[in-house]
Amino acid sequence: MVGRYESPVQDIHFAGIPQGSPLSPILYVFYNADLVDMEIDKKGGAIGFVDDFNAWVTGPSAEENTIAIQQKILPRVEAWAKESGAIFEADKTGFIHFTATRQLRQTSALTQTEAAPLNF
């Protein structure tokens, strides 16, 4: 419905957008807008490009950064995936610590939350 006009119901024979369509990037921006809608500042942020999503946090230690990702980023990603029906591919998911020192003192791994399984 647009304004007061409502078109008749029609079957969709070819749902989706063809690969390489110039409309694809524009529609994808709308599709993942809720996922990447985060403020980017010195504490972290998120960006999306085509079908990639990147989120990051900064902090005093790898352990604290891992906790921040577990508590802030992953629940948001899981909720978006559940709502949108998107599935994240585990083999394309990375978790990297960058430090200002040459050696990482402690490493931490991301774990699955109790709320929902990770679809990564």
QUIDA-V785570 format. One record per pair of residues at least 6 apart in sequence whose C-alpha atoms are under 6 Angstrom apart, sorted by the first residue. I is the first residue (numbers start at 1). J is the second residue. Records with the same first field share a line. If there is no record, write none. Layout:
# QUIDA-V785570
I->J + J
This chain:
# QUIDA-V785570
36->46 + 47
38->45
39->45
43->57 + 58
44->56 + 57 + 58
45->55 + 56
46->54 + 55
47->53 + 54
59->65
63->108
87->119
88->119 + 120
89->120
90->120
